[in-house]
Amino acid sequence: MLKARLKGKDPGAFRYLDKGNLAVIGRHAVVADMGFIRMWGFPAWLIWLFVHIAYLIEFDNKVMVIFQWPWNYFTRKRGARLITGRDA
């Protein structure tokens, strides 16, 4: 749309595509509403997992998450992300 406007062309009408909703409530507690199907529990959790990884930016981030999540899942460790204002 922006490119068309910059070129002086009509960008056309805005069209919204609702891809659905995924919400994590806890461990294996996920609800998924994708319009054509609604689910919860472990199957919805697996969908959330793959969707989350698919939308990560950069390949190295995806690889890092793929290896960190199983470790954190099985060891039940939770990482802390702290912003202290100082360089490491």
Legacy VTK file of the C-alpha trace (Angstrom):
# vtk DataFile Version 3.0
C-alpha trace
ASCII
DATASET POLYDATA
POINTS 88 float
0.000 0.000 0.000
2.741 2.439 0.928
4.712 1.792 -2.255
1.612 2.388 -4.366
0.910 5.672 -2.576
4.492 6.864 -3.019
4.173 6.180 -6.741
0.931 8.180 -6.842
-1.253 5.128 -7.468
-4.447 4.130 -5.695
-3.540 1.470 -3.106
-7.052 -0.004 -3.106
-9.264 -0.825 -0.179
-7.792 -2.182 3.034
-8.560 -5.850 3.596
-8.070 -7.452 7.012
-7.298 -11.146 7.325
-7.988 -12.608 10.761
-5.592 -15.515 11.290
-7.145 -16.438 14.633
-6.135 -16.281 18.263
-3.701 -18.276 20.371
-3.361 -17.728 24.114
-1.020 -19.475 26.544
-2.402 -19.756 30.050
0.137 -22.184 31.498
1.991 -25.412 30.908
-0.009 -27.271 28.217
-2.834 -24.822 28.881
-3.409 -23.102 25.563
-6.555 -22.080 23.758
-6.640 -21.756 19.996
-9.404 -20.241 17.903
-8.487 -20.226 14.237
-11.953 -19.565 12.888
-12.455 -22.961 11.297
-11.365 -24.902 14.399
-11.208 -24.387 18.153
-9.010 -26.444 20.421
-7.285 -26.406 23.784
-4.726 -28.352 25.784
-1.699 -30.133 24.397
-2.661 -30.037 20.678
-3.229 -26.277 20.876
0.061 -25.916 22.761
1.925 -27.668 19.922
0.305 -25.353 17.377
1.248 -22.313 19.478
4.831 -23.585 19.703
5.257 -23.949 15.941
3.460 -20.688 15.131
5.622 -18.810 17.631
8.842 -20.198 16.125
7.634 -19.519 12.572
7.093 -15.815 13.354
10.501 -15.297 14.961
12.822 -13.060 12.967
16.234 -14.355 11.903
17.151 -17.987 11.422
19.608 -18.015 14.336
16.830 -16.922 16.740
14.672 -19.800 15.565
17.491 -22.311 16.037
18.307 -20.936 19.487
14.669 -21.196 20.609
14.325 -24.714 19.190
17.227 -25.854 21.401
16.458 -23.761 24.500
12.754 -24.552 24.834
13.089 -28.343 25.226
15.870 -27.857 27.799
13.781 -25.376 29.772
10.690 -27.543 29.412
12.266 -30.712 30.794
14.392 -29.023 33.466
11.544 -26.647 34.404
14.008 -23.777 34.448
12.777 -20.286 33.735
15.078 -17.710 32.254
15.105 -14.130 33.464
15.374 -11.248 31.038
16.562 -8.227 32.998
17.237 -4.770 31.643
19.694 -3.101 33.993
20.891 -0.222 31.825
24.505 -1.381 31.923
26.449 -3.127 29.178
27.519 -6.675 29.951
LINES 1 89
88 0 1 2 3 4 5 6 7 8 9 10 11 12 13 14 15 16 17 18 19 20 21 22 23 24 25 26 27 28 29 30 31 32 33 34 35 36 37 38 39 40 41 42 43 44 45 46 47 48 49 50 51 52 53 54 55 56 57 58 59 60 61 62 63 64 65 66 67 68 69 70 71 72 73 74 75 76 77 78 79 80 81 82 83 84 85 86 87
